[in-house]
């Protein structure tokens, strides 16, 4: 499943070759509103064609026999003037032909690749991404230094305030490879002006942890590092004049004593611990439990400046054909689901979805709305969070988040999509696995009928009803 560059072989499914077709779908024994809708549109088109023929004949008669009639005035009344309506739409086009495009505004910084919306990572940070609804979850009762008991979020709150470094450990971002010095170069923050408590992970580091994480720190004299000097005196009850490494050997309790429990971190400058700014974040003990907004400057780093970047998987791009509401039922031609349950999960009731246009085999394929359908997700101990369920959807932008069809408006032929994130604790004290993708929704792209939409891989479409 991790190989997103190839199409998986599934029994009784057909791989897709993306060419445009408008062939309909027939579902045996089930009222097919999509087919009815297409027939209705076809009948309307036939009516318009007939009306156009009659109007053409009438116009020909007026022109041939109308004498002094002013045809323009007869047809339009007042003079018709072409108007240009100013919009906030983006005209950015990254296609090779450089043709100027006009595209709809989105809730997220967007660039268009051949008319298809993709995130403009250059202009997106964790601080920019806001939750659309509130939520919360309690964690299992596990003693893990730095681990919070709950995770909660409010509508309008930024991702930086809620998500932690470990949530993105197994993604393309590779955030943990950054150091504070790297972040300072990107954002321009002055590390010398920051206090030690501005880096949340220092709260649960022991002196032994810091010595393991920061090269050459153990060789320094205790008296030359004020926070460690004061912490040792508080922990042991007496000052120490040797090196930090020798202090750790002399006092075994320094292996377990967390810094934040013995000194007030806000009384010290961040750089009072020499070298702390140069160590990659992943070198610190239980770095995974650090809130993104509590790593100085990280919330302001554009996504394209991370060591890795989320590249849209544009192997398959379809078009939004029909948005259909939750009155739909027994939909089996599904191309949505989860990593754990696969991406052909059928729906029996409340089957709000979009039908996708593309090749003969793809046309009529259904991407279900995650607002109504939940599927199995997650693994390990954290896989039990949220009842082990997540909204159905797809991953055209990688593992960092899941794209989910959310609100559907049949009348306007439009849909909204949302991002959902997960909680991961893979390394550090113990591997707890990852939760389902249920942290959200964070508003993502809006689409209308016939807009292109990235599907990514794996992409297979069932040929017949899945039992």
N, C-alpha and C positions, 0 to 999 in steps of 0.2 A: 504493500500500500504506500510505502514511502517513495517508491519510484514513480514520481508524478509525470515522467516524460514518456511513459508508454501507456497504452490502453489495455486494461486487464481483460483476460478472456473469461467470459462468464457463460455458463450453459444457457442456451436459448436466448442469447442476446446478440445484438448486432453492433459492430463498431461503426463509428460515424465518420463520414467524409463531408466536411462542411461546404455544401453548395445550396443555393436557395431554391426552395420549392414550396408550393402551397397545397400539397395534397392533404386531404382530410384524414380524420381518424374515426374508426368505427369500433365501438365497444359492445360486444354481444350481450343482450339481456339487460343493459343499463342505459337509461335515458342519456343521450349524449348532447349536452347543452352546447358544447363547443361546435359540433357539427350543425346543430340547429342554428347557431349564431352565424356560421359561415353561409348556410343556405339563405338565411335572412338577408345577409349582406349581398349575396349574389342576386337575389330577387330585386333588392333595391337598386343594384347596378343595372339590371335589365330595364327596370322602370325608367331610370335616368337616361339610359341610352335611347329608349323609345321617345321619351319627352324631348330629348335633344334632337332627334330626327324630325319630330313635328315642329319644334321651334325653328329648325334650320329651313324647313320648307316654307314656314310663315315668313321668315326673314327674307328668303329668296323672293317671295311674292311681293313683299314691301319694296325691296330694292328694284325689282323689275317693273312694278306697276304703281309705286307709291307717289309718283309725281313730286310734289314739293315737300314731302315729309322729310324732316331731319332725323335720320335713323339713330344717330347718337343720342339726341334728346328724347326720342321715343323710348329707347331702351333704358337709358340711365337717368333721365330727368336732369338734375344738376350735373355740372361738369365733374368728372372723376379725376382726382389727383392722386398719384402714387405717393404713399407715405413711408417714411423710415422710422420705425419705433425704436427709440434708444432702449437698450437692455443692459443688464449686468452679466450677460452671458460671456463665457470665455471663448476666445477665438483661437486658442492655442491648438495647433495641429502638429503632431510629430510624425506624420506619414511622410514618405519619401517624396511625394509629388508636391508637398507644401501648399496644397489647395486650402484656401481660407475656409474655416468652418464656423458656424454659429451653434453653440451648444447650450443646454439648459443649465441654470445655476444649481450647484450642489451644496450640501451642508458641510462638505469637506473639501479642502484644496484639491483641485482636480486638473488633470491634463488629459487630452483626448488623443488616442492612438487610432488613426483611421476611423474617427468618429466614435470610438468606444471609450467610455469614461474609465480612467484608472487613477489611483491616488497619486497626487503630486508630492512625493515624499520629501522633496526639497523644502516644502512649505508646511510640513506637518510635524508636530511634536506631541509628546504625551500630554502636555498641558492643553493642547488644542482640542483633544478628543474628549467629549462630554457625554455622560450617561443621559439617556432619555427617560429612564424610569428608575425608581429606587429599588433596593433589594438588600438582602443580607444572608449570611450562612454561618453556622457554628462549626468549628473544627472538632475532630475527635480529641479526646483527652490524652494528648501525647506531650510529654515533656521534651521540648525541642527548643534550645536557647534561641531567643529572638522571635519565636513563633507566636502570633497573636491567637487569641481564643475565638475571635469572630472576624468576619470580613463583611463590611457593610458599605453601601454607596447610596448617594442621593441623586435625584434628577438634577442635572446641571453641574454636578461635581466632575472634576477632570480625572482621567485615567491615572495621572501621576499621583493623585492622592490615595488611590485604592490598590493599584497593581504593584506587585513586588518583582524584584529582579529574577527570582527563581521561576516566575510564571512564564518567562520567555527564554529559559535556559536551553530548551530543546528546539529552538526556532532558528530561523535564518539570521536574526538580528546580531547574535553574539555580543550582547551588551556587556557581559561579564569580562570581556577582554579589555575594556576601557579602564584607564586609571584616572584619578582625579586630575592629574596633569593634562591628560588627553582632553578631558571635558573642558578644562579651563582654556585650552587653546582654541576650542571650538566656540565657546560661549563668551569668553572674555572675562570671566569672574576672577577676582583676586583671592586666591586661597589664603593669603596671609591675613585677610580681614575676617576670616571665618573662625567660629568656635568649634571645639572638638565635638560637641553634641550635634553639629550640623550634619555629620555623617552618622546615621542611625546605628550602623553595625558596630561602632566603637562601644556601644552600651553593653553588649554581651561578649566582647572580646576579653579573654584573660591575658595576662602579661605573657604567658607562654604562647598563646595564639598569635599575639603581635610579633613576638620574636620569630615565629615560624613564617609569618606572612611578609615581613619587611626585611629585605637583605641587609646584613651588617648591623641590625639593631641590637642583637645579642652581644655584640662586641663593645657597645657603648657603655660608659659608666652610668650607673643608676642616677647619680646626681646631675647628669647632663640632660636628663629627660624628665622635666618637672611632673607630668602626670603619673609616670611610672614610679618616680621617687616617692611621691605622696601616697600613691596606692600601696606600695610595699610597706610603708610605715603604718598605714591604717590596717593592713591585713596582718602583719607580723607583730605590730606593737612596738617596733624599734626601727631606726634608720639603718640603711645598708650602704657601704662605701665601695663595693666591688662592681663588677660588670653585671649587666642584666642576665646573661647566661648563667653566671655563677650564682646569682640570687635565686634563679629558678631551680638550680640543683640543690641549693641549701634549704629552700623552703618549698616543699612539695605542694603546699596549699596554693601556690601561685599558678598551678596547672588548672585549677577549678574556679578560682575567685574572679567573677566578672567585674570588669573595670567600673561600670556604671553603678554598682552596688556599694562602692567604697569611696569614690570621689565624685564631686559635682563637675560633670564634663563641661558645662558652660563656663567654668572658671578658667579654662585653658584654651589657647589658640590651637587650631587644627594642626598647624605646623610645629607645635611644641613636641610632637612625636616625629623626629626626622625620618624622612623617607616614606611616610604614610601616603603622600601624594603620588608617589611613583609606582606603587604596587598595583597590579591589575586587581579589579574588584574580586575576581574569582579566587584570589589568594587568601582572602580573609575567611575565617571560620564562620560557617552558616551565612554566607553572604546572600544566599537565596531569600532570606527572610527580610531583607531590606526594602522598605517602601521606596519606589522610584523617586518620589518627590523629596525624599530625605537622603538623597545622594546629591551633594551640591552641584547645581547646574544641569543635571541629567534631564530634568523635565523640559529644558529649553533646547536640547540637542535635536536638530532636524533628523528625521529618520534616515535620510540618505547619508548621514555622517557616521552611522553605526558601522562597526567592522563588517557586518553583513547587511544585505538589503533584501526586502521582499520584492521579488520580481513576478509580475503577473504571468500566470501560465496561460498564454494565448493560443495554445495548441488547438482549442476549439472555442469558437465564438458563435453563439446563436443570436436569434432575435426574439424579443418579447412579442409573442403572437396574441395570446388572449389571457387577460387577467380574469380569473373566475373565483367567486366568493365561496365561503364555507358551506353553502348549501349543497355543494358537490359531494358525491359519495362514491365509494368503490372505484377509486382511481388506481390503476396498476402500472401505468407506463411511466414509472417514477425514475428520475435521475438525481434524487436528493436522498440524504441519509446522514451517515456518520462514519468515521474511521472504524469504529467497532462493529457497526451493523451493516456496513456497505452502503453504496450510493444508489440502490434501487429499492428503497423501502416503500412498499405500497401503502395506500391509505384507505380506510373503510368508511369513515364518517368525518364530517367537518373538514372536507378536503379542499380548503382554499389553496389555490395554486396558480402558477402561470403555465400556459402551454408555450413551447418554444418552437420557433420555425428554423429551418436549416435545410439539411439534406432530406431525401425521401424518408429515410429511417428516423431522423431526428424530429421531423415535423410532428407535432402532437405530443412529444415527450413532456412530462410534467415535473416541474420543480415545485414541491409542496411548500406551503407557508409554515414556518416554524412557530408562528404565533398560535397555531392550533395543533400541529403534530409534533410530538416529542419522540426521540429515539434514544437508544442506548448509547452511552458515552463514558469516557474516562477509564482509568485502570488503577490498580493498586488500592491502597487504603482510601485515598482521596477520590477514587472512582465511585465511592458510595455517596458522595455529596449530591445534593439535589435529587435524591432518590435514584441516582445513577442515570439520570435523563438529561438531554439537552435538546434544543430546538433542531429540527431537521434542516439541512442546508448543504452547502458545498464549500470547498477550500481552494478557490482559484488564485488566492494570494498567499498560500502557504499555511503553515501550522500556527502562526502567531494568533490568528483569529479565524472565526468561521463566518462566512457571509450567509445571511438568513433572509428569505423573503418574509416581510413583516406585514404591513398594511396593504390591502388590496382595494382599489376603487374601480369597480366595473364601469360606473357611469362615465368617468373621465378616462378610462383605459390606462390607469397609472398604478404603479406600485412603489412602495418604499422598501428598502432593505436595511438591515442592521448588522453590526458586528457583535459577535459574542466571544468572550475570552474565557480562559480557564486558569485554575490555580494548580501550580506544580511545585513539588518538593522532591526533586530527584536526587540531590546530593546532600552533602553536609552530614548532619547527625544520623539520618536514616532516610532511605528511599521510600517516600510515601506515595509515589506515582503522581498522576494528574487527575484533576476533577473533570467532569464533563464540561463542555463549552456552554456555560450558562451565566457568566458574569456579563451583564448587559441589560437592555440593548444600548448600543452606541450608534446613533444615526449614521448611515452610510449613503449609498447612491440611491437616487430616485430615477425610475424608468417609466417610459410610456410605450404604448403599442408600437412595434416595429423598431424600437431602439435596440442597438446591439448590446449584448450582455456576455461577459466572459464566463465560460463554463469550466475551463481547465480540464485536467485529467485526474483520476480515471473517468472515462465517459463511455458507458454502455447503455443501451436502451432495450428493455424487455420486448420480446416479440409476441408474447402471449401472457395471459394472466398468471401471476406468480401465486401458487397455493398459499 
